[in-house]
Amino acid sequence: MAKSIQEWINEGEVIYKAAMEEYHTLERQLDELETRLAAKQEEVNRVAALLGKPPVEGNRRLAAQLVSEHGPNSVPNSQATIARALTGSFGARAR
């Protein structure tokens, strides 16, 4: 039996909620790593100054943009698509 639109919407909401939770977790981890990196950079630069070595450069923050091959309303309707989205491999193909 085919799924109803409401079932698809409910599954989409579950996928969205899980993805947002993972996003926020990763964002917090990134903030913590950036703080640790800045402290380590300061330490390395203090030692470098004592030894006459050049300081290390900072600000390695990268930006990323999600790019989809399909428009927002044209995602194929299959469990494989949902599974790929949940595992994060949905847009992992090389471009």
Steps between C-alpha positions, in 0.01 A plus 500: 500500500632844408581747773274795556626854470469537878723195551762651267478831684536323835807310376643824367449667837684214674787526250512878541501482880781241501704701251457821700603326823811364330572844351483668840717230658763545229479877534569476875791263437641738240477792742685297764769397251546859382550611860757225557672582171528869590652411838745260336593764239576745779718239674686411180559867420642565848747214455573607141585851621746358753668288233497762226255298288221656293155511663222277375211663319146456625143526380445169323118527509354342189164566343287246319187517295261211443427445133223273380459345158125529538272782594353500852182325390650238269667256741432143383247317715686196629623356827854502355479879459388541860775264621765695307371825648509356853854368462628822351598340170221666300717774351838334542565434133807672356433789267 
